[in-house]
Amino acid sequence: MEIRKKIVSGIAATLSAAMLVSVAACGGNDSASDGPDDGSFMKVDVFSSTANYQGVQKGWFAKIVKDKFNMELNIIAPNVAGGGDTLFDTRSTAGNLGDLVIVGMQNGRLQKLVKSKLITDMTPYYGKMTNVKRYQAGVDYVTKQAGQDGVWGVPGNVSDESPTKSADGIEPAAAPYIRWDYYAKIGYPEIKDLDGFADVLKQMQDKAREETGDDDIYAVSLFKDWDGEMMQNAMAASQWYGYFAQNSVLVPSDDKDSQIVPASQVGSAYDKMIEFFNKCDRMGLVDPESTTQNWDNLSTKVTNGKVLMSIWSWLGKPRMNGNENQEKGVGFMLAPLQDMDVYTPGFQPEGDGNTFIAIGSKAKNKERLAKFIDWLYSPEGIYASAANSGGAACPKEMCWTLNDKGEPQLNEFGEKAMFNSDGLQVPAEYGGGSYNDGISTLNFKTVNANSTDPDTKSAFNPQLWATQLAKQTKLSEDWSKHMGGAKTDIEYLEKAGKLAVAPGATYTPPEEDSQISTLRSSVKTEVINASWQAVVAKTEAECQSTFKNMGTQLNDLGYAQVLKVDEDNAKALIKARQEIVKEYADKE
């Protein structure tokens, strides 16, 4: 198997652990009565920590489930009920989480569920779960994390694609995106590096203000409310240069040539982005409300045309690139930053290392529930239950058919469902009602939608279909013309040698010692405060000294202990990455 030269750490590392929970020893009994299934109607309680809706599933997805399994799904959602882990604790203590369970496996939660007999070993039913067996590596990972033999669940976001192949589909999550229409109006100047990028952004800002007469248009707008281990915006932008943050360290794009580095290290990718934002600020390109606004404020400004650069594909494009704007040549597109080496995760054979789906120990008709889980991992189930964002959240016939060449092609309803679903009504034959209201409320992505459908030989995601890529707008045509004829961002980055693929290694960090967590809290506060101070520094020298002094302050806070933990976890992640690459190669 050919492995790309640029390989970075697996995105599957779960960086934020769920609160440690206490599960009572009086948990459920796996031998609960489960007599023969007579096929009669059953209401299924689904405890889903990922769901954002509580109540009975409605609409077209409900109709599919009723027709195929004679079941009704009743969603129990901690995110809606509130109280953090309280609902989980209460139901666990009672010995019955639900008939189906979708929860995280980190911080020992999976082991607790198994030990307390709150979930079922699906081994008796596994022989018939032919769709799930396509993702055996994921099932094995759950078993390994459970610490006990058996089939305890199936993880989310699995794939049978190569772990060294980009799983991002058409575009990376974090990359330099710009308002292409203003870039075109200033003559498509080359952008060699970040210094040159700042100069180009200045020209774009000047042009936008000149044309609109609005002085509140800024090239760059930032926000604080997602800050965690670091200043989130600079951390995310570090991915432009192939680094992925894991807690307080950056995992390099090539472990052979680089080393794991603290984000606080002078010269790190994080430092590089801090200095870039500072230069932009000194040039008058940064929105002065960046230090006080939140994500919602920024999103509104992007929608209103007040921001010219987007750190992520999913900020600028969804809010500006509507069909009407694209036909005018207006919208965000990937910038041709010559020295970028953009991070992208590889497919994850073992899943995302976070959530999994299982059968509750008190459930009745467990064999039928096992069939339902297996269906969720079938092509039909993937199309029906995939998240709408980047997925194919509607089934064949309702949304798409095969054309004369045997290629999947969206119909008129499917086009609206995938890209402009507000107010869309579902035909009565498919259940009627609002399309959006009928989307699966499990909010659980079983298989990465950019994986290949074994039946159509195309991706599950319609955005990757040849029939969809053939549809060009004025905006996409102009961008393609200036980007070597590429139809997608990933295609351009691959051809240009600017894509750093992170093998999809699944790694769940061990539970953290409370002393380290306490030290980490102080470290995070110092890193975030110093980073913002550096960004708004009045001179380049002040920016650099502020960042350098941060390292001294961190040492006084006991950062060495935190760094040791983070470096060990990063090394374990790299090892897992190397192992998954070898394992996949051995299977070919």
C-alpha positions as CSV (number, residue, x, y, z in Angstrom):
1,M,0.0,0.0,0.0
2,E,1.3,3.4,-0.9
3,I,1.6,5.7,2.1
4,R,1.7,9.4,1.5
5,K,4.9,11.2,2.5
6,K,3.1,13.6,4.7
7,I,1.5,11.7,7.6
8,V,0.3,13.3,10.8
9,S,-1.3,12.1,14.0
10,G,-4.7,10.5,14.0
11,I,-7.6,12.9,14.5
12,A,-9.3,10.2,16.6
13,A,-7.6,11.3,19.8
14,T,-10.4,12.3,22.2
15,L,-9.2,15.5,23.8
16,S,-11.9,16.3,26.2
17,A,-12.9,13.5,28.6
18,A,-16.4,13.1,30.0
19,M,-17.0,13.5,33.7
20,L,-16.1,10.4,35.7
21,V,-19.3,8.7,36.7
22,S,-20.2,6.3,39.5
23,V,-22.3,3.3,38.4
24,A,-24.1,1.4,41.1
25,A,-23.3,-2.3,41.7
26,C,-27.0,-3.0,41.5
27,G,-26.9,-2.6,37.7
28,G,-29.0,-4.6,35.2
29,N,-28.9,-8.3,34.7
30,D,-27.9,-9.4,31.2
31,S,-30.0,-12.5,31.6
32,A,-33.2,-10.4,31.9
33,S,-36.2,-12.1,30.3
34,D,-36.0,-12.0,26.6
35,G,-38.4,-14.6,25.2
36,P,-39.2,-15.3,21.5
37,D,-39.9,-12.2,19.5
38,D,-43.4,-12.4,18.1
39,G,-42.7,-9.3,15.8
40,S,-45.3,-7.2,17.5
41,F,-45.0,-3.4,17.8
42,M,-42.4,-2.2,20.4
43,K,-41.5,1.2,21.7
44,V,-37.7,1.4,22.1
45,D,-36.2,3.7,24.7
46,V,-32.9,5.1,23.3
47,F,-30.5,6.7,25.8
48,S,-28.4,8.9,23.5
49,S,-25.8,11.3,24.9
50,T,-25.3,12.7,21.4
51,A,-29.0,13.5,20.8
52,N,-30.3,17.1,20.8
53,Y,-33.9,16.1,20.8
54,Q,-36.0,14.3,23.4
55,G,-39.2,12.4,22.7
56,V,-40.6,10.1,20.0
57,Q,-38.8,10.1,16.6
58,K,-41.1,11.6,13.9
59,G,-41.4,11.9,10.2
60,W,-39.8,10.0,7.4
61,F,-37.1,8.3,9.4
62,A,-39.7,7.1,11.9
63,K,-41.7,5.6,9.0
64,I,-38.7,3.7,7.8
65,V,-38.0,2.2,11.3
66,K,-41.7,1.3,11.7
67,D,-42.0,-0.3,8.3
68,K,-38.7,-2.3,8.6
69,F,-38.7,-3.2,12.3
70,N,-42.2,-2.4,13.7
71,M,-40.5,-0.2,16.2
72,E,-40.9,3.4,17.5
73,L,-37.9,5.2,18.9
74,N,-38.3,7.2,22.1
75,I,-35.2,9.4,22.5
76,I,-33.9,10.1,26.0
77,A,-31.4,12.9,25.7
78,P,-29.2,14.3,28.6
79,N,-28.3,17.2,26.4
80,V,-32.0,18.3,26.4
81,A,-32.9,17.1,29.9
82,G,-29.9,19.1,31.4
83,G,-28.0,18.3,34.5
84,G,-24.9,16.9,32.9
85,D,-24.3,13.3,33.9
86,T,-27.2,13.3,36.4
87,L,-29.6,11.5,34.1
88,F,-27.0,8.9,33.2
89,D,-26.2,8.4,36.9
90,T,-29.9,8.2,37.9
91,R,-30.8,5.6,35.2
92,S,-27.6,3.6,35.8
93,T,-28.4,3.4,39.5
94,A,-31.9,2.1,38.6
95,G,-30.2,-0.6,36.6
96,N,-31.7,0.4,33.2
97,L,-30.2,3.0,30.9
98,G,-32.4,2.2,28.0
99,D,-33.1,-0.5,25.4
100,L,-30.5,1.1,23.1
101,V,-27.6,3.0,24.5
102,I,-25.4,5.6,22.7
103,V,-22.7,7.0,25.0
104,G,-19.0,7.8,25.2
105,M,-16.5,5.1,26.1
106,Q,-13.8,7.4,27.6
107,N,-12.8,7.8,31.3
108,G,-13.6,4.2,32.0
109,R,-17.3,4.5,31.3
110,L,-17.5,1.6,29.0
111,Q,-15.8,-0.7,31.5
112,K,-18.3,0.4,34.1
113,L,-21.2,-0.3,31.9
114,V,-19.9,-3.9,31.3
115,K,-19.0,-4.6,34.9
116,S,-22.3,-3.3,36.2
117,K,-24.2,-5.4,33.5
118,L,-26.0,-2.4,32.1
119,I,-25.3,-3.4,28.4
120,T,-25.6,-6.7,26.6
121,D,-23.0,-8.9,25.1
122,M,-24.3,-9.1,21.5
123,T,-22.2,-12.3,20.7
124,P,-25.4,-14.5,20.3
125,Y,-26.6,-12.2,17.6
126,Y,-23.3,-11.2,16.0
127,G,-23.3,-14.0,13.4
128,K,-26.1,-12.4,11.5
129,M,-24.8,-8.8,11.8
130,T,-23.2,-8.9,8.4
131,N,-23.1,-5.2,7.9
132,V,-21.4,-4.5,11.2
133,K,-18.8,-7.1,10.4
134,R,-17.5,-4.9,7.6
135,Y,-16.1,-2.8,10.4
136,Q,-14.7,-5.5,12.6
137,A,-11.7,-3.4,13.6
138,G,-14.2,-1.0,15.3
139,V,-15.9,-3.8,17.1
140,D,-12.6,-5.2,18.3
141,Y,-11.6,-1.7,19.6
142,V,-14.8,-1.5,21.7
143,T,-14.0,-5.0,23.1
144,K,-10.5,-3.9,23.9
145,Q,-11.7,-0.8,25.7
146,A,-14.3,-2.9,27.6
147,G,-11.5,-5.1,29.0
148,Q,-13.7,-8.2,28.7
149,D,-14.4,-10.6,25.8
150,G,-17.7,-10.1,24.0
151,V,-19.4,-7.9,21.5
152,W,-20.3,-4.9,23.7
153,G,-21.1,-2.3,21.0
154,V,-20.2,-0.7,17.7
155,P,-18.3,2.6,17.5
156,G,-19.3,5.7,15.6
157,N,-17.6,7.1,12.5
158,V,-16.0,3.8,11.4
159,S,-14.8,3.2,7.9
160,D,-13.3,0.3,5.8
161,E,-11.2,2.8,3.8
162,S,-7.4,3.2,4.1
163,P,-6.4,5.1,7.2
164,T,-3.9,7.0,5.1
165,K,-6.6,8.4,2.8
166,S,-8.1,11.7,3.7
167,A,-11.5,11.3,5.3
168,D,-12.5,15.0,4.7
169,G,-14.3,14.5,1.5
170,I,-14.3,17.7,-0.5
171,E,-12.6,20.1,1.9
172,P,-10.5,20.1,5.1
173,A,-11.9,21.4,8.3
174,A,-9.3,24.1,8.9
175,A,-7.5,25.9,6.0
176,P,-7.2,29.5,4.8
177,Y,-10.5,30.5,3.1
178,I,-11.1,33.9,1.6
179,R,-13.8,35.9,0.0
180,W,-12.8,34.9,-3.6
181,D,-14.8,37.7,-5.2
182,Y,-12.7,40.3,-3.6
183,Y,-9.5,38.3,-4.2
184,A,-10.5,38.3,-7.9
185,K,-11.1,42.0,-7.9
186,I,-7.6,42.7,-6.8
187,G,-6.1,40.6,-9.6
188,Y,-5.5,37.2,-8.0
189,P,-2.1,38.1,-6.5
190,E,0.2,35.3,-5.4
191,I,0.4,34.4,-1.7
192,K,3.8,33.0,-0.9
193,D,3.5,32.9,2.9
194,L,1.7,34.4,5.9
195,D,3.4,37.8,5.5
196,G,2.2,37.9,1.9
197,F,-1.2,36.7,3.0
198,A,-1.5,39.7,5.4
199,D,-0.6,42.0,2.5
200,V,-3.3,40.4,0.2
201,L,-5.9,40.6,3.0
202,K,-5.1,44.3,3.3
203,Q,-5.8,44.9,-0.4
204,M,-9.0,42.9,-0.1
205,Q,-10.2,44.9,2.9
206,D,-9.4,48.2,1.1
207,K,-11.4,47.0,-2.0
208,A,-14.4,45.8,0.0
209,R,-14.6,49.1,2.0
210,E,-14.2,51.1,-1.1
211,E,-17.0,49.3,-2.9
212,T,-19.5,49.1,-0.1
213,G,-18.6,52.3,1.8
214,D,-18.6,50.3,5.0
215,D,-15.7,50.8,7.4
216,D,-16.8,47.9,9.6
217,I,-15.6,45.3,7.2
218,Y,-12.5,43.4,8.5
219,A,-10.3,40.8,6.9
220,V,-10.0,38.9,10.1
221,S,-12.5,38.4,13.0
222,L,-11.8,36.2,16.0
223,F,-13.6,35.1,19.1
224,K,-12.9,33.8,22.6
225,D,-15.7,31.5,23.7
226,W,-14.1,28.3,22.4
227,D,-10.8,28.7,24.1
228,G,-9.7,25.6,25.9
229,E,-6.1,24.4,26.3
230,M,-5.0,27.3,24.1
231,M,-6.4,30.2,22.1
232,Q,-8.7,28.1,20.0
233,N,-8.5,30.3,16.8
234,A,-4.6,30.1,16.7
235,M,-4.7,26.4,17.6
236,A,-7.1,25.7,14.7
237,A,-5.1,27.7,12.3
238,S,-2.0,25.6,13.2
239,Q,-3.6,22.9,11.1
240,W,-2.8,25.1,8.0
241,Y,0.7,23.9,8.6
242,G,0.1,20.2,9.3
243,Y,-0.1,20.3,13.1
244,F,-2.9,19.0,15.3
245,A,-3.2,20.0,18.9
246,Q,-3.6,17.4,21.6
247,N,-4.1,19.1,24.9
248,S,-1.0,21.4,25.4
249,V,1.2,19.9,22.6
250,L,1.2,20.0,18.9
251,V,1.6,16.6,17.1
252,P,3.8,17.1,14.0
253,S,2.9,16.4,10.4
254,D,5.9,14.1,9.9
255,D,7.1,12.2,13.0
256,K,10.3,11.2,11.2
257,D,11.5,14.8,10.7
258,S,9.8,16.7,13.5
259,Q,9.1,16.2,17.2
260,I,6.1,16.8,19.4
261,V,6.4,20.3,20.6
262,P,4.6,22.3,23.4
263,A,2.4,24.9,21.8
264,S,4.1,27.5,24.0
265,Q,7.4,26.8,22.4
266,V,8.8,29.8,20.5
267,G,8.7,29.0,16.8
268,S,5.9,26.5,17.0
269,A,3.1,26.5,14.5
270,Y,0.9,28.0,17.3
271,D,3.4,30.8,17.8
272,K,3.5,31.3,14.1
273,M,-0.2,31.9,13.9
274,I,-0.2,34.2,17.0
275,E,2.4,36.4,15.2
276,F,0.3,36.3,12.0
277,F,-2.8,37.5,13.8
278,N,-0.7,40.1,15.6
279,K,0.6,41.4,12.2
280,C,-2.9,41.6,10.9
281,D,-4.0,43.5,14.0
282,R,-1.2,46.0,13.6
283,M,-2.2,46.5,10.0
284,G,-5.8,47.3,11.1
285,L,-7.2,44.0,9.6
286,V,-8.5,42.5,12.8
287,D,-12.0,43.2,14.0
288,P,-11.6,45.2,17.3
289,E,-14.5,43.3,18.8
290,S,-12.5,40.0,18.5
291,T,-11.5,40.1,22.2
292,T,-15.1,40.4,23.4
293,Q,-17.4,38.7,20.9
294,N,-18.6,35.1,20.7
295,W,-19.2,32.6,18.0
296,D,-22.7,33.8,17.3
297,N,-21.6,37.4,16.8
298,L,-18.9,36.3,14.4
299,S,-21.3,34.0,12.4
300,T,-23.7,36.9,11.9
301,K,-20.9,39.1,10.7
302,V,-19.7,36.5,8.2
303,T,-23.3,36.1,6.9
304,N,-23.6,39.9,6.5
305,G,-20.4,40.1,4.5
306,K,-18.3,41.9,7.2
307,V,-15.5,39.3,7.3
308,L,-13.1,38.4,4.5
309,M,-11.2,35.4,5.9
310,S,-12.4,32.2,7.4
311,I,-10.1,29.9,9.5
312,W,-12.4,26.9,8.7
313,S,-14.4,25.7,5.6
314,W,-17.5,25.4,7.8
315,L,-17.5,29.0,8.9
316,G,-17.4,31.0,5.7
317,K,-18.8,28.7,3.0
318,P,-22.2,27.8,4.7
319,R,-22.9,31.4,5.5
320,M,-22.0,33.1,2.2
321,N,-21.9,30.4,-0.5
322,G,-25.6,30.1,-1.3
323,N,-26.6,29.3,-4.8
324,E,-27.6,32.9,-5.6
325,N,-24.2,34.3,-4.4
326,Q,-22.3,31.5,-6.2
327,E,-23.9,32.3,-9.5
328,K,-22.7,35.9,-9.0
329,G,-19.2,34.7,-8.2
330,V,-19.5,35.6,-4.6
331,G,-18.4,33.4,-1.7
332,F,-15.5,31.9,0.3
333,M,-13.0,29.6,-1.4
334,L,-9.7,28.1,-0.5
335,A,-6.8,30.5,-0.8
336,P,-3.7,29.5,-2.8
337,L,-1.3,30.0,0.1
338,Q,1.9,28.5,-1.3
339,D,3.6,27.3,1.9
340,M,0.6,25.7,3.5
341,D,0.6,22.0,4.3
342,V,-2.9,21.4,5.5
343,Y,-3.8,18.8,8.1
344,T,-6.5,16.2,7.2
345,P,-7.5,13.1,9.2
346,G,-7.4,9.7,7.6
347,F,-10.3,7.3,7.7
348,Q,-10.7,5.5,11.1
349,P,-11.1,1.7,10.9
350,E,-11.6,1.6,14.6
351,G,-14.0,4.5,14.8
352,D,-13.7,7.8,16.5
353,G,-12.7,6.4,19.9
354,N,-15.6,8.3,21.5
355,T,-19.2,7.2,21.1
356,F,-20.6,3.7,20.6
357,I,-24.0,2.1,20.3
358,A,-25.1,-0.9,22.4
359,I,-28.1,-2.9,23.6
360,G,-29.3,-2.3,27.2
361,S,-29.3,-5.4,29.4
362,K,-33.0,-5.0,30.3
363,A,-34.2,-4.7,26.7
364,K,-36.7,-7.1,25.3
365,N,-36.5,-8.5,21.7
366,K,-32.7,-8.1,21.7
367,E,-32.3,-9.9,18.4
368,R,-34.5,-7.4,16.7
369,L,-32.5,-4.5,18.3
370,A,-29.3,-6.2,17.0
371,K,-30.9,-6.3,13.5
372,F,-31.7,-2.6,13.8
373,I,-28.1,-1.7,14.8
374,D,-26.8,-3.8,11.9
375,W,-29.1,-2.0,9.6
376,L,-27.7,1.4,10.7
377,Y,-24.3,0.2,9.4
378,S,-25.8,-1.0,6.0
379,P,-25.8,1.3,3.0
380,E,-29.5,1.8,3.3
381,G,-29.2,2.7,7.0
382,I,-26.2,5.0,6.4
383,Y,-28.2,7.0,3.8
384,A,-31.2,7.1,6.1
385,S,-29.5,8.1,9.3
386,A,-26.4,10.1,8.4
387,A,-26.1,13.5,9.8
388,N,-27.2,16.1,7.3
389,S,-24.0,18.0,7.5
390,G,-21.6,16.4,5.0
391,G,-23.8,13.3,4.8
392,A,-26.7,11.8,2.8
393,A,-29.6,12.1,5.2
394,C,-32.2,10.6,3.1
395,P,-32.7,7.3,1.4
396,K,-32.6,6.1,-2.2
397,E,-35.7,6.9,-4.3
398,M,-36.8,9.6,-2.0
399,C,-33.6,11.6,-2.6
400,W,-31.7,9.9,-5.4
401,T,-31.6,7.3,-8.1
402,L,-29.1,5.7,-10.4
403,N,-28.7,7.4,-13.8
404,D,-28.2,5.6,-17.2
405,K,-24.5,5.1,-16.3
406,G,-25.3,3.5,-13.0
407,E,-24.1,6.6,-11.1
408,P,-26.0,7.9,-8.1
409,Q,-27.7,11.2,-8.9
410,L,-29.8,13.5,-6.7
411,N,-33.3,14.2,-7.8
412,E,-35.0,17.6,-7.3
413,F,-36.1,16.7,-3.8
414,G,-32.7,15.4,-2.9
415,E,-31.0,18.6,-4.1
416,K,-33.2,20.6,-1.7
417,A,-32.8,18.1,1.1
418,M,-29.0,18.2,0.9
419,F,-28.4,21.9,0.3
420,N,-31.4,24.0,1.1
421,S,-33.8,22.0,3.3
422,D,-35.6,24.9,5.1
423,G,-39.3,24.5,4.7
424,L,-39.0,21.3,2.6
425,Q,-42.0,19.0,2.8
426,V,-41.7,15.2,2.4
427,P,-44.0,13.5,-0.1
428,A,-46.8,11.5,1.7
429,E,-45.6,8.2,0.4
430,Y,-42.4,8.7,2.4
431,G,-44.1,9.8,5.6
432,G,-45.0,13.4,4.9
433,G,-44.2,16.3,7.2
434,S,-41.1,18.5,7.3
435,Y,-37.9,17.0,6.0
436,N,-35.8,18.6,8.8
437,D,-38.2,17.3,11.5
438,G,-37.9,13.8,10.1
439,I,-34.1,13.5,10.2
440,S,-32.8,10.8,12.6
441,T,-32.7,12.3,16.1
442,L,-30.1,9.7,17.2
443,N,-27.5,12.2,16.1
444,F,-25.1,9.3,15.8
445,K,-22.9,8.9,12.7
446,T,-22.3,5.2,12.3
447,V,-20.0,5.2,9.2
448,N,-18.0,8.1,7.8
449,A,-20.1,9.5,5.0
450,N,-17.1,10.0,2.8
451,S,-16.5,6.2,2.7
452,T,-17.4,4.3,-0.4
453,D,-20.8,2.7,-0.8
454,P,-20.0,-0.9,-1.9
455,D,-23.2,-1.0,-4.0
456,T,-22.7,2.2,-6.1
457,K,-18.9,2.4,-5.8
458,S,-19.3,6.1,-5.0
459,A,-19.1,7.8,-1.7
460,F,-22.2,7.9,0.6
461,N,-21.8,11.7,0.6
462,P,-23.5,13.2,-2.5
463,Q,-21.0,16.1,-2.6
464,L,-18.5,13.6,-3.8
465,W,-20.6,12.1,-6.6
466,A,-19.4,12.6,-10.1
467,T,-22.9,13.8,-11.1
468,Q,-22.7,16.5,-8.4
469,L,-19.1,17.6,-9.0
470,A,-20.1,18.2,-12.7
471,K,-22.4,21.0,-11.5
472,Q,-20.4,24.2,-11.6
473,T,-21.3,27.8,-10.6
474,K,-19.6,31.0,-11.6
475,L,-17.7,31.0,-8.3
476,S,-16.5,27.4,-8.5
477,E,-15.6,27.7,-12.2
478,D,-13.4,30.8,-11.5
479,W,-11.8,29.2,-8.5
480,S,-11.1,26.0,-10.5
481,K,-9.6,27.9,-13.4
482,H,-7.0,29.5,-11.0
483,M,-6.4,26.3,-9.0
484,G,-5.1,23.9,-11.7
485,G,-8.6,22.7,-12.7
486,A,-9.3,21.1,-9.3
487,K,-13.0,20.5,-8.5
488,T,-12.6,20.3,-4.8
489,D,-10.2,21.7,-2.1
490,I,-8.9,18.2,-1.3
491,E,-8.2,17.5,-5.0
492,Y,-6.2,20.8,-5.2
493,L,-4.2,20.2,-2.1
494,E,-3.4,16.6,-3.1
495,K,-2.2,17.6,-6.5
496,A,-0.2,20.5,-5.2
497,G,1.5,18.4,-2.5
498,K,0.0,20.5,0.3
499,L,-2.1,17.9,2.1
500,A,-0.8,16.3,5.3
501,V,-2.8,13.1,6.0
502,A,-3.1,11.9,9.5
503,P,-3.6,8.1,9.7
504,G,-6.9,7.4,11.3
505,A,-5.6,5.9,14.5
506,T,-8.1,5.6,17.3
507,Y,-6.7,6.5,20.7
508,T,-8.5,7.1,24.0
509,P,-6.3,8.8,26.6
510,P,-6.2,7.2,30.0
511,E,-8.0,8.8,32.9
512,E,-6.1,11.8,34.2
513,D,-4.8,12.2,37.8
514,S,-6.6,14.9,39.7
515,Q,-3.3,16.7,40.5
516,I,-2.5,17.0,36.8
517,S,-6.0,18.3,36.1
518,T,-5.6,21.0,38.8
519,L,-2.2,22.1,37.3
520,R,-3.6,22.0,33.8
521,S,-6.3,24.5,34.8
522,S,-3.7,27.1,35.8
523,V,-1.6,26.3,32.7
524,K,-4.6,26.8,30.4
525,T,-5.5,30.2,31.9
526,E,-1.9,31.5,31.4
527,V,-1.6,30.2,27.8
528,I,-4.9,31.8,26.8
529,N,-4.4,35.1,28.5
530,A,-0.8,35.5,27.2
531,S,-1.9,34.4,23.7
532,W,-4.5,37.1,23.4
533,Q,-2.1,39.7,24.9
534,A,0.4,38.8,22.2
535,V,-2.2,39.1,19.4
536,V,-3.1,42.6,20.4
537,A,0.5,43.7,21.2
538,K,1.3,47.1,19.7
539,T,4.7,46.0,18.2
540,E,6.2,42.8,16.8
541,A,8.8,42.9,19.5
542,E,6.1,43.1,22.2
543,C,4.2,40.2,20.7
544,Q,7.3,38.0,20.6
545,S,8.4,38.9,24.2
546,T,4.9,38.3,25.5
547,F,4.8,34.9,24.0
548,K,8.4,34.1,25.2
549,N,7.6,35.2,28.7
550,M,4.6,32.9,28.8
551,G,7.0,30.0,28.8
552,T,8.7,31.2,32.0
553,Q,5.3,31.7,33.7
554,L,4.2,28.2,32.7
555,N,7.3,26.7,34.3
556,D,6.5,28.5,37.6
557,L,3.0,26.9,37.4
558,G,4.4,23.3,37.3
559,Y,3.9,22.9,33.5
560,A,6.6,20.3,33.3
561,Q,4.3,17.7,35.0
562,V,1.5,18.5,32.6
563,L,3.8,18.4,29.6
564,K,5.1,15.0,30.6
565,V,1.5,13.6,30.5
566,D,0.7,15.3,27.2
567,E,3.9,14.1,25.6
568,D,3.3,10.5,26.7
569,N,-0.2,10.6,25.3
570,A,1.0,12.1,22.1
571,K,3.6,9.4,21.7
572,A,1.0,6.7,22.4
573,L,-1.1,8.3,19.7
574,I,1.8,8.2,17.2
575,K,2.4,4.6,18.1
576,A,-1.3,3.8,17.5
577,R,-1.0,5.6,14.1
578,Q,1.9,3.5,13.1
579,E,0.2,0.3,14.1
580,I,-3.0,1.0,12.2
581,V,-1.0,1.8,9.1
582,K,0.9,-1.5,9.4
583,E,-2.3,-3.4,10.2
584,Y,-4.1,-2.1,7.2
585,A,-1.1,-2.8,4.9
586,D,-0.9,-6.4,6.2
587,K,-4.6,-6.9,5.3
588,E,-4.2,-5.8,1.7
